[in-house]
């Protein structure tokens, strides 16, 4: 005996529904992941990558000169949220400035200046919110420029 006519048959319509649903899921996931990726991006690193590539060897030379100075600077956040710099080999009268930015997630930036508080120790002028930061430090002393970037 045969059942109802058309019952249990797999038709082209069923296949079309499965294909549209499958590709719809893939597209929805891709759009969601792209939105998350763009939301965590902090912006343009360089305006023109070709021009930056032409300056790259100069930046390497500046980094080598800074490293050759032998200055050791270790940033840390104290219990009050201020950034402290513990230094070694840095001449007296050095002026430090810092630029903070969040590496991922919320867009947050801060500029810091530092004042000496003890021999070899500097403290920021304002506290910094908790969380992960990248700090780009630069220093000026006796006509010498030094720069470094580290995680805070």
C-alpha positions in Angstrom: 0.0 0.0 0.0 1.1 3.4 -0.7 0.9 6.4 1.6 -0.4 9.8 0.7 0.8 11.3 -2.5 3.8 13.7 -2.1 4.2 12.7 1.6 7.9 12.3 2.6 9.3 13.4 -0.7 12.4 15.6 -0.7 11.8 18.2 -3.3 13.8 21.0 -4.9 11.9 23.4 -2.6 13.2 21.7 0.5 16.7 21.9 -0.9 16.4 25.6 -1.6 15.2 26.2 2.0 18.1 24.3 3.4 20.6 26.2 1.2 19.2 29.6 2.0 19.1 28.8 5.7 22.7 27.4 5.7 24.1 30.4 3.9 22.1 32.8 6.0 23.7 31.4 9.1 27.2 31.7 7.6 26.6 35.3 6.5 25.1 36.2 9.9 28.1 34.8 11.8 30.5 36.6 9.5 28.8 39.9 10.0 28.7 39.5 13.7 32.4 38.6 13.8 33.3 41.6 11.6 31.3 43.9 13.9 33.2 42.6 16.9 36.6 43.0 15.2 35.9 46.5 14.0 34.6 47.6 17.4 37.9 46.6 19.0 40.1 48.4 16.5 41.5 51.6 17.9 42.1 53.4 14.7 44.7 54.1 12.1 48.2 53.2 13.2 49.8 55.2 10.3 48.2 57.4 7.8 50.2 56.1 4.8 51.9 52.7 5.1 54.2 53.4 2.2 55.6 56.5 3.8 55.9 54.7 7.1 57.8 51.9 5.4 60.3 54.4 4.1 60.9 55.8 7.6 61.2 52.4 9.2 65.0 52.1 9.1 65.3 55.6 10.7 63.0 54.4 13.5 65.2 51.4 14.0 68.2 53.6 14.2 66.6 55.8 16.8 65.6 52.7 18.8 69.2 51.5 18.7 70.5 54.9 19.9 68.0 54.9 22.8 69.0 51.3 23.7 72.7 52.2 23.6 72.1 54.9 26.3 71.6 52.1 28.8 68.6 53.7 30.5 66.3 51.3 32.3 62.8 52.5 32.9 60.1 50.2 34.4 56.6 51.5 34.5 54.1 50.2 37.1 50.7 51.3 38.6 50.8 51.9 42.3 47.9 51.1 44.8 46.4 54.6 44.2 46.3 54.2 40.4 49.2 56.5 39.6 51.9 55.3 37.2 55.4 55.2 38.7 58.6 54.9 36.8 61.5 53.2 38.4 64.7 54.1 36.6 68.4 53.3 36.5 71.1 55.2 34.5 68.8 58.1 33.8 70.4 61.6 34.4 69.0 64.1 36.8 66.7 66.6 35.3 65.2 64.2 32.8 61.6 65.1 31.8 59.3 62.1 31.1 56.0 62.2 29.3 53.7 59.2 28.6 50.9 58.4 26.2 48.5 55.7 27.2 46.0 53.8 25.0 44.0 50.7 25.4 45.2 47.9 23.1 41.7 46.4 22.7 38.1 47.0 23.5 37.0 50.4 24.7 38.7 53.4 23.1 40.6 55.2 25.9 43.6 57.5 25.7 45.5 59.5 28.3 48.5 61.7 28.3 50.7 61.8 31.4 53.5 63.9 32.7 55.8 62.8 35.5 57.5 64.5 38.4 60.4 63.1 40.4 59.4 61.8 43.8 62.6 60.1 44.9 66.0 59.2 43.6 65.3 57.3 40.4 61.5 57.3 40.8 58.9 59.4 38.9 55.2 59.5 39.5 52.4 60.5 37.1 50.4 63.7 37.6 47.1 61.8 37.5 45.8 58.3 38.3 45.0 55.8 35.5 41.9 53.6 35.4 42.4 50.0 36.1 42.8 47.6 33.2 45.3 46.8 30.4 47.1 49.8 28.9 50.0 50.3 26.5 52.3 53.1 27.5 54.6 55.0 25.2 57.2 56.8 27.2 59.5 59.5 26.0 62.2 61.4 27.8 64.3 64.5 27.2 67.6 65.1 29.0 70.7 67.1 28.1 69.6 67.2 24.4 69.1 63.4 24.3 65.8 61.9 23.3 64.8 58.5 24.5 61.5 56.5 23.8 60.1 53.2 24.7 56.7 51.4 24.6 55.6 48.7 27.0 52.5 47.2 28.5 51.1 48.5 31.8 
